[in-house]
Amino acid sequence: MSTIGYENWAVDLAEVGAIYPFQGSEVLMTVLCVVFWIGWHYIQFKRESEHLENARDIGDKSLVTKSVERY
């Protein structure tokens, strides 16, 4: 089974060129990775913002203020 179109490897590899699978799809893979990366950061930003909003509402605000001002 060959993913690059060569059935016989008894050739001069200097003339063959790239010998890795999925050659020619580097731009597509890069675009997909960048989209995934930006999407992951967006989702993380939303989740962390929601978590911080929930954490802000935990506890009695007067006790927290009193504790902070004590020090």
C-alpha positions, 0 to 999 in steps of 0.5 A: 500500500502506498500513500504517495503513489510509489509501488517500488522504492528502488529509485533514487530518492533525491529525484523523488521529492517528498516521501511523506503521506498527504503531500500537497495538503499542508496548506489545508492542514495549517488552516484547519489547525489555526481554526482549531487553535482560535476556536479552542481559545474562544471556548476557553475564554468563555468557560473561564469567564463563566467560572470567574463570574460564578466564583465572584458570587460565592460567599458573603460579601460583607465577610469577605470585605471584613476579612480583607480589610482586617489585613 
